Each structure stands twice: as C-alpha cells, then as structure tokens.
C-alpha cells in the first residue's frame, strides 16, 4: 500500500499535461486563406459532400457529376452570401 500512492502520483505526473495528445492545429495561414474565407470554404466542402451523398442515396441523381451540379445549384440558392470561388477552395 505504501508503494501504491507514490506509484499513482508518479503515473499522474507523467501522463498529465497538454502535450500528451497534441492536436494538429488548422492554421488558416498554412492554407493561404484568411480565416473567414477558410471557414466558408470548409463549410461549402462539407455541405457539398453531405448533399451529394444524399442525392445519390435518394436516387435523385444518377451520377456523381449530376449530383454535384444539383448540389451546387441548391447551395447557391440557399447560401447566396457565402462567397466560394474555385481558386479559393482548399483540397
């Protein structure tokens, strides 16, 4: 029992800290975009991927290209304030 407490304290001391599981930061400077533009591009890409899968699953579109075209039109109608140009997209 006497060695259990020091062993527990040593284990806690070695395993605690911020660097145990470092997370990769999504630095907008690394992508070359302003933070707001990076958020818009990420939202656009995630929304498009989700909607293309939905259209293909529902059978509304037969091909991936057809589903992407339909999703682009829906995105432009639903979110006209989001400015995502082809040159600003990060892939």
C-alpha positions in Angstrom: 0.0 0.0 0.0 2.9 2.3 0.8 4.3 2.0 -2.7 0.9 2.3 -4.4 0.4 6.0 -3.5 3.8 7.1 -4.9 3.4 5.0 -8.0 0.0 6.6 -8.5 1.4 10.1 -8.1 4.2 9.3 -10.5 1.8 7.9 -13.1 -0.4 11.0 -12.8 2.6 13.3 -13.1 3.9 11.6 -16.2 0.6 11.3 -18.0 -0.9 14.7 -17.4 -0.1 17.7 -19.5 -1.1 19.3 -22.7 1.5 17.6 -24.8 0.3 14.0 -24.1 -2.1 14.1 -27.1 -1.1 17.0 -29.2 -3.7 18.1 -31.8 -2.8 19.3 -35.2 -4.0 22.9 -35.5 -5.8 24.0 -38.6 -3.9 27.2 -39.1 -5.5 29.3 -41.8 -2.1 30.9 -42.6 -0.9 27.4 -43.6 -3.7 27.2 -46.2 -3.0 30.7 -47.6 -6.6 31.9 -46.9 -8.0 34.5 -44.5 -9.8 32.9 -41.5 -13.2 33.8 -42.7 -12.6 32.5 -46.2 -11.2 29.3 -44.8 -14.4 28.8 -42.8 -16.6 29.5 -45.8 -14.6 27.0 -47.9 -14.7 24.3 -45.3 -18.5 24.8 -44.8 -19.0 24.7 -48.6 -17.0 21.5 -48.9 -18.7 19.7 -46.0 -22.2 20.7 -47.1 -21.5 19.7 -50.7 -20.1 16.3 -49.7 -23.2 15.7 -47.5 -25.7 16.8 -50.1 -24.1 14.8 -53.0 -24.3 11.7 -50.8 -28.0 12.4 -50.0 -28.9 13.0 -53.7 -27.1 9.8 -54.8 -28.7 7.7 -52.0 -32.2 9.1 -52.7 -31.8 8.3 -56.4 -32.4 11.9 -57.4 -29.1 11.9 -59.3 -27.7 9.0 -61.3 -24.0 10.1 -61.4 -21.7 11.9 -59.1 -21.3 14.8 -61.6 -25.1 15.2 -61.8 -25.4 15.2 -58.1 -22.6 17.7 -57.7 -24.3 20.0 -60.2 -27.6 19.8 -58.4 -25.9 20.4 -55.0 -24.1 23.4 -56.4 -27.4 24.9 -57.6 -29.0 24.3 -54.2 -26.1 25.7 -52.3 -26.1 28.9 -54.4 -29.8 29.3 -53.7 -29.7 28.6 -50.0 -26.5 30.4 -49.2 -26.1 33.3 -51.6 -24.0 35.2 -49.0 -21.2 32.6 -49.0 -18.6 33.5 -51.4 -16.6 30.4 -52.5 -14.7 30.7 -55.7 -12.8 27.8 -57.4 -9.4 29.4 -56.8 -10.0 29.8 -53.0 -11.0 26.2 -52.4 -8.6 24.1 -50.4 -8.3 20.4 -51.3 
